[in-house]
């Protein structure tokens, strides 16, 4: 399991950040839209963006990778979690402080 800190969208409503997942660098674009955040994630292969997902709304405890069916790209789960384990959706003021992305590789999911 890997834990990734989220950007502070209260300071800037649109932020890019890079995360290394399974030795691949992914670029995440987080954007706050009125009362929720959306995210786009991609990596670069052969000088082209390969998208994992585009404009996906971020809700807690929902797997962001659930529609990716190609294990050669990525497998496992990527979930937005509240660090206090509360079942409350983020607001712009606490998105970067009270929430994180948690990546669970497929191997860990199948060994549970």
C-alpha angles and dihedrals in degrees: 000000000000127000122209126196116231124227122255103257090180090073095041122012093210121047137166121209136168126228128185110224119175090346093305123113113230125189115219122197111200119191130180113220114188099293106358142039128244126200138202120192130188145149130214121248124168089355091301132107112248107199124215090186139337128219095349115170112238114232125166121266094009120127109239091196097052094111096048106099099171109093090192089069099042138317136192127051134302111196135179107230135185107233090221091051091242119151093229125123116238125260123207093258095056103029094103097036107040101032137060139176115248120199117199114187118226091247091061092047094052094045093057 
